[in-house]
């Protein structure tokens, strides 16, 4: 018997075609925007308190009392001489370390959320999640080996996915900031990561599955149970009034006099009364009959 594979759109489980849910692509874009803001804010809260003191020390070594004095004389993107140049040379390693640490925190946010729950905050709000793509050509693995393998495979899979999703855009923005501080080679790296981000975006928009999904064997699907629950609640709310009215009419009909008259007519019918008399006669004859030879 041949095996039949059916591809179902899990993001549109509603049985009502007139009630369309937001397209999956729009939900994914909104989720990515929300996660980017949350991850960047989290990275600033974690990293900046540690690098702020190093930046302050670099300003002091350059002869500036505060950031306001430095910004008043600094021209972004230019490496001048004098105190401004000396201060920039001191700030460049601080800026690079801040950028790398922030990119690491942004990556860790995606990696931990997808590994632990399969859905980040933005994905949870937009009702999407990351799941492994089941392929019919995948080899069969013994259950005991599959259980031990999944403990290490899922973190690696989600780590690679998070790196491909947030790595290039985050480094592109970071290198642009580094270029403003005249970091050597930052402009070239910024152009490289911007081009890579554009290529990844085009592949994702045209194919529906980005390089991160193809490389890790994962897909983004909708929360089927939430959409099904919404659909059920919609039908219950629309039919609850008529169902309650119907049950009320049944209860009132059972208490009315008409059903009682029907039962009385049936009991008083000649055939029913004759059958009842015959049954009583048979029962009386059995009670009055003497016990048989084997009786007590």
C-alpha positions in Angstrom: 0.0 0.0 0.0 1.5 3.3 -1.1 2.0 6.1 1.4 0.2 9.3 0.8 1.7 12.6 2.0 -0.5 15.6 2.4 0.9 19.1 2.8 -1.4 21.1 5.0 -1.1 24.9 5.6 -0.9 24.9 9.4 -1.2 28.7 9.5 -4.7 28.7 8.1 -6.6 26.0 10.0 -9.9 27.8 10.1 -12.8 26.0 8.4 -14.3 29.4 7.5 -12.7 30.7 4.3 -14.2 34.1 4.8 -12.4 34.6 8.1 -8.7 34.8 7.0 -5.9 35.1 9.5 -3.0 37.5 8.8 -0.5 36.0 6.4 2.5 34.2 7.8 5.0 36.5 6.2 3.5 39.6 7.8 3.5 37.9 11.2 7.1 36.9 10.8 8.2 40.5 9.9 6.4 41.9 12.9 7.9 39.2 15.1 11.4 40.0 13.9 10.9 43.7 14.4 9.7 43.2 18.0 12.5 40.7 18.8 15.1 43.1 17.3 14.0 46.0 19.6 13.8 43.7 22.6 17.2 42.1 22.0 18.9 45.4 21.4 17.5 46.9 24.5 18.5 43.8 26.5 22.0 44.1 25.0 22.3 47.7 26.0 21.2 47.0 29.6 23.7 44.1 29.9 26.8 45.4 28.1 26.8 49.2 28.4 27.3 49.3 32.2 30.5 47.3 31.8 32.0 49.3 28.9 30.8 52.8 30.1 33.6 53.1 32.6 36.2 52.1 30.0 34.9 54.8 27.7 35.1 57.3 30.5 38.7 56.4 31.2 39.5 56.8 27.5 38.1 60.3 27.5 40.1 61.2 30.6 43.3 60.0 29.0 42.5 62.2 26.0 42.1 65.3 28.1 38.2 65.5 28.1 36.2 65.9 31.2 32.9 64.5 29.7 31.3 63.2 26.6 29.7 66.5 25.9 33.1 68.2 25.6 34.4 65.4 23.3 31.3 65.5 21.0 31.6 69.3 20.7 35.0 68.9 19.0 34.7 65.5 17.3 33.8 65.1 13.6 32.5 61.5 13.1 34.2 59.5 10.4 37.4 61.5 10.5 40.6 60.6 12.3 42.1 63.9 13.3 45.3 64.5 15.2 45.8 66.0 18.6 43.7 65.2 21.6 40.7 64.1 19.4 42.9 61.6 17.6 44.4 60.2 20.8 40.9 59.9 22.4 39.6 58.1 19.3 42.5 55.6 19.5 41.6 54.9 23.1 37.9 54.6 22.3 38.2 52.3 19.3 38.9 49.0 21.2 36.1 49.9 23.6 33.6 50.5 20.8 34.6 47.2 19.1 34.3 45.2 22.4 30.9 46.8 23.0 29.7 45.9 19.5 30.8 42.3 19.7 29.3 41.8 23.2 26.0 43.3 22.1 25.9 41.1 19.0 26.6 38.1 21.3 23.7 39.1 23.6 21.3 39.5 20.6 22.3 36.1 19.4 21.9 34.5 22.8 18.4 36.0 23.1 17.3 34.2 19.9 19.2 31.1 20.7 17.9 30.6 24.2 14.3 31.5 23.4 14.1 29.1 20.4 15.9 26.3 22.2 13.8 26.4 25.4 10.4 27.3 24.0 10.6 27.3 20.2 9.1 30.8 20.2 10.6 34.2 21.2 8.6 37.0 22.6 7.8 38.5 19.2 6.9 35.2 17.8 4.6 34.4 20.8 2.8 37.7 20.3 2.3 37.1 16.6 1.4 33.4 17.2 4.2 31.8 15.3 6.8 29.3 16.4 9.9 27.5 15.0 9.6 23.8 14.5 11.7 21.1 12.8 10.8 20.4 9.2 9.8 16.7 8.9 11.1 15.3 5.7 9.9 11.9 4.3 13.5 11.2 3.2 14.9 11.6 6.7 16.5 8.4 8.0 14.8 6.4 10.7 16.6 6.5 14.1 16.1 4.2 17.0 14.0 5.9 19.8 16.8 5.6 22.4 19.4 7.1 20.1 17.0 9.8 18.9 16.3 10.9 22.5 20.0 11.3 23.4 20.7 13.0 20.1 18.0 15.6 20.4 19.6 16.9 23.7 22.6 18.2 21.8 21.1 18.6 18.3 18.4 21.1 19.2 20.8 23.7 20.8 23.2 23.4 17.9 20.4 23.7 15.4 18.8 26.7 17.0 22.3 28.3 17.6 23.1 28.1 13.9 19.7 29.4 13.0 20.0 32.4 15.3 23.5 33.2 14.0 22.3 33.2 10.4 19.2 35.4 11.3 20.8 38.0 13.5 24.5 37.8 12.8 24.8 39.7 9.5 22.3 42.5 10.3 23.7 43.1 13.8 27.3 43.2 12.6 26.3 45.5 9.7 24.8 48.0 12.1 27.7 47.6 14.6 30.4 48.1 11.9 28.6 51.3 10.8 28.9 52.6 14.3 32.6 51.5 14.4 33.2 53.3 11.1 32.0 56.5 12.7 34.8 56.1 15.3 37.3 55.7 12.4 38.0 52.0 13.2 40.3 50.6 10.6 38.5 48.2 8.2 35.1 48.9 9.7 33.7 50.4 6.4 34.7 47.4 4.4 33.2 45.0 7.0 30.0 47.1 7.1 29.6 46.9 3.3 30.2 43.1 3.4 27.6 42.5 6.1 25.1 44.9 4.5 25.4 43.0 1.2 25.1 39.7 2.9 22.0 40.9 4.8 20.4 42.0 1.5 21.1 38.6 -0.1 19.6 36.7 2.9 16.5 39.0 2.8 15.9 38.4 -0.9 16.3 34.6 -0.5 13.8 34.7 2.3 11.2 36.9 0.5 11.4 35.0 -2.8 11.5 31.4 -1.5 9.4 31.7 1.7 12.1 29.7 3.5 15.4 31.6 4.2 18.9 30.2 4.3 18.6 29.8 8.1 15.6 27.5 7.6 17.2 25.4 4.8 20.6 25.1 6.6 19.0 24.0 9.9 16.0 22.1 8.6 13.5 24.3 10.5 10.3 26.1 9.5 8.1 28.8 11.0 4.5 27.7 11.5 1.4 29.2 13.2 0.0 28.4 16.6 -2.6 25.9 15.3 -4.2 25.4 18.7 -4.7 29.1 19.3 -6.4 29.6 15.9 -8.6 26.5 16.4 -9.6 27.8 19.9 -10.5 31.1 18.5 -12.6 29.4 15.8 -14.4 27.2 18.4 -15.1 30.2 20.7 -16.5 32.1 17.7 -18.9 29.3 16.9 -19.9 28.9 20.5 -20.6 32.6 21.0 -22.7 32.7 17.8 -24.8 29.6 18.6 -25.0 29.8 22.4 -28.1 32.0 22.3 -30.1 29.7 20.0 -29.0 26.6 21.9 -30.1 28.0 25.3 -33.5 29.0 23.8 -34.0 25.5 22.4 -33.2 23.8 25.7 -35.6 26.2 27.5 -38.4 25.3 25.1 -37.8 21.6 25.7 -38.0 22.0 29.4 -41.2 24.0 29.2 -42.7 21.4 26.9 -41.9 18.6 29.3 -43.7 20.4 32.1 -46.8 21.2 30.0 -50.2 19.3 30.4 -50.2 17.9 26.8 -47.5 15.3 27.4 -49.3 14.2 30.6 -52.6 13.7 28.6 -50.8 11.7 26.0 -49.4 9.3 28.7 -52.9 9.0 30.3 -54.5 8.2 26.9 -52.0 5.4 26.3 -52.6 3.9 29.7 -56.4 4.0 29.2 -56.3 2.5 25.7 -58.3 -0.9 25.5 -55.4 -2.9 24.0 -53.0 -1.7 26.7 -55.5 -2.4 29.5 -56.2 -5.9 28.0 -52.6 -6.7 27.8 -52.0 -5.5 31.3 -54.9 -7.8 32.6 -53.4 -10.8 30.8 -50.0 -10.2 32.2 -51.4 -10.0 35.8 -53.3 -13.3 35.2 -50.2 -15.1 34.1 -48.2 -13.8 37.1 -51.0 -14.9 39.5 -51.1 -18.4 38.0 -47.4 -18.8 38.5 -47.7 -17.7 42.2 -50.6 -20.1 42.9 -49.1 -23.2 41.1 -47.8 -25.9 43.5 -44.0 -26.5 43.5 -42.7 -29.3 41.4 -41.1 -32.5 42.5 -37.7 -30.8 42.9 -39.1 -27.9 44.8 -38.4 -27.2 48.4 
